[in-house]
């Protein structure tokens, strides 16, 4: 499961974070940022602002918007971020370590969705409140000896 990608926040996110299939959590830090200029990014074809266009059934208009967005993305210059962890990868064994890594990266100046830290804190809280096997409500199969 991905928590955020470089494409998050109209390609202004500096991190790509996910629960790793080999266990733990992985955070890749970008080494450059898209320079959208003073106007900022164009209308994102996958964003909430274009929801009406998506649901209207006007596929040609949406396809045109999507093509213009990706052309603009390809044409925009990229600049080095210039912070201490550009291009680095972090691997954490648990959610607490993952949270600490993200807080450290935020404090250094890397960008990612504002609600990500709260989302991880909520996961940590849910993990702490999970029932353990054998408690009320446990429906796990048990071996029985005749």
LOSEFI-692854 format. One line per field, with one value per residue (C-alpha): residue in one letter; x negated, y, z. Coordinates in Angstrom, 3 decimals, always signed. Each point is the difference from the previous one (the first is absolute). Example, Ala and Ser with C-alpha at 12.3 -4.5 7.8 and 13.67 -1.06 7.14 Angstrom:
# residues 2
seza	A:S
c1	-12.300:-1.370
c2	-4.500:+3.440
c3	+7.800:-0.660
This chain:
# residues 146
seza	X:X:X:X:X:X:X:X:X:X:X:X:X:X:X:X:X:X:X:X:X:X:X:X:X:X:X:X:X:X:X:X:X:X:X:X:X:X:X:X:X:X:X:X:X:X:X:X:X:X:X:X:X:X:X:X:X:X:X:X:X:X:X:X:X:X:X:X:X:X:X:X:X:X:X:X:X:X:X:X:X:X:X:X:X:X:X:X:X:X:X:X:X:X:X:X:X:X:X:X:X:X:X:X:X:X:X:X:X:X:X:X:X:X:X:X:X:X:X:X:X:X:X:X:X:X:X:X:X:X:X:X:X:X:X:X:X:X:X:X:X:X:X:X:X:X
c1	+0.000:-1.335:+0.324:-1.164:-1.761:-2.007:+3.163:+1.922:+0.830:-0.322:-3.548:-1.155:-0.457:-3.635:+0.630:+1.182:+1.018:+1.495:+0.433:-2.657:+0.962:-3.125:+1.115:-0.378:+0.437:-2.070:-0.445:-1.746:-0.998:+0.001:-3.125:+1.799:+3.282:+2.193:-0.061:+3.616:-0.790:+1.961:+3.399:-0.404:+1.079:+2.791:+3.312:-0.737:+2.176:+0.174:+0.708:+3.235:+0.221:+0.484:+2.551:+2.915:-1.843:-0.754:+3.603:+1.570:-0.904:-1.889:-2.912:-1.548:-0.176:-1.521:-2.492:-1.031:-0.411:-2.070:-2.256:-0.535:-0.840:-2.580:-1.527:-0.360:-1.543:-2.555:-0.898:-0.521:-3.564:-1.151:-2.406:-2.032:+1.705:-3.307:+0.736:-1.990:+1.867:+0.624:+0.109:-0.212:+2.126:+1.084:+1.315:+1.798:+0.990:+3.099:+2.541:-1.595:-3.328:+1.772:+1.700:-3.329:-1.611:+2.784:-0.133:-3.774:+0.435:+2.746:-2.165:-2.858:+2.355:+1.353:+3.605:+2.738:+3.759:+0.812:+2.338:-2.519:-1.417:+3.493:+0.853:-3.030:+0.715:+3.517:-1.411:-2.315:+2.951:+2.131:-2.854:-0.302:+3.730:+0.292:+1.305:-2.448:+0.885:+2.239:+1.793:+3.711:+0.967:-2.884:+1.243:-3.293:+0.143:-1.320:-1.362:+2.063:-1.063:+2.752
c2	+0.000:+3.396:+2.850:+2.672:+0.183:+2.573:+0.633:+0.916:+3.660:+0.677:-1.340:+2.207:-2.910:-0.809:-3.501:-3.371:-2.029:-3.466:-3.113:-2.278:-3.507:-1.263:+1.513:+3.403:+3.381:+1.582:+3.704:+1.208:+3.672:+1.842:+1.781:+2.688:+1.916:+1.029:+3.791:+0.884:+3.724:+2.774:-1.157:-3.461:-3.234:-0.124:-1.677:-3.612:-2.408:-2.317:+2.712:+0.928:+3.169:-2.063:-2.370:+1.543:-0.468:-3.620:-0.793:+1.941:-2.727:+2.462:-2.338:+2.085:+3.092:-1.996:-1.654:+3.442:+1.295:-3.057:+0.419:+3.720:-0.709:-2.661:+2.098:+2.883:-2.382:-1.278:+3.521:+1.495:+0.240:-1.942:+1.357:-1.766:+0.181:+0.713:-1.547:-2.534:-3.156:+0.555:-3.334:-2.065:-2.994:-0.772:-3.331:-0.276:-3.184:+1.393:+2.812:+1.935:+0.075:+0.932:+2.903:+1.160:-0.096:+2.114:+2.540:+0.296:+0.486:+2.601:+1.884:+0.083:+1.499:-2.848:+0.278:-2.608:+0.019:+1.803:-2.711:-2.840:+0.265:-0.132:-2.998:-1.895:+1.015:-1.378:-3.284:-0.236:+0.594:-2.608:-2.485:+0.550:-0.628:-3.166:-2.991:-2.771:-3.639:-1.640:+3.182:+0.576:+0.122:-2.205:-2.188:-1.586:-3.743:-2.177:-3.494:-2.451:-3.342:-2.657
c3	+0.000:-0.970:+2.499:-2.439:-3.347:-1.848:-2.030:+3.176:+0.447:-3.757:-0.103:+2.861:+2.441:+0.743:+1.353:-1.208:+3.059:+0.192:+2.107:-1.436:-1.184:+1.771:+3.286:+1.529:-1.675:-2.764:-0.693:-3.168:-0.024:-3.318:-1.153:-2.022:-0.148:-2.912:-0.382:-0.758:-0.073:+1.709:-1.327:+1.486:-1.667:-2.585:+0.795:+0.901:-2.002:+3.009:+2.572:+1.700:-2.074:-3.156:+1.565:-1.925:-3.271:+0.863:+0.954:-2.880:-2.461:-2.209:-0.521:-2.783:+2.226:+2.856:-2.355:-1.278:+3.570:+0.899:-3.058:+0.704:+3.650:-0.815:-2.767:+2.466:+2.534:-2.524:-1.129:+3.451:+1.226:+3.020:+2.567:+2.677:+3.373:+1.742:+3.410:+1.996:-1.023:-3.735:-1.812:+3.209:+0.950:+3.558:+1.252:+3.327:+1.790:+1.672:-0.291:+2.853:-1.837:-3.238:+1.793:+1.466:-3.454:-1.502:+2.837:-0.469:-3.772:+0.517:+2.500:-2.534:-2.626:-2.144:-1.210:+0.301:+0.695:+3.245:+1.244:-0.416:+3.527:+1.517:-2.193:+1.322:+3.608:-0.461:-1.341:+3.014:+2.318:-1.769:+0.179:+3.753:+0.507:-2.061:+1.883:+0.734:-0.830:+2.555:+1.046:-0.432:-3.637:-1.134:-2.818:-0.986:-0.662:+2.811:-0.223:+1.969:+1.367:+0.033
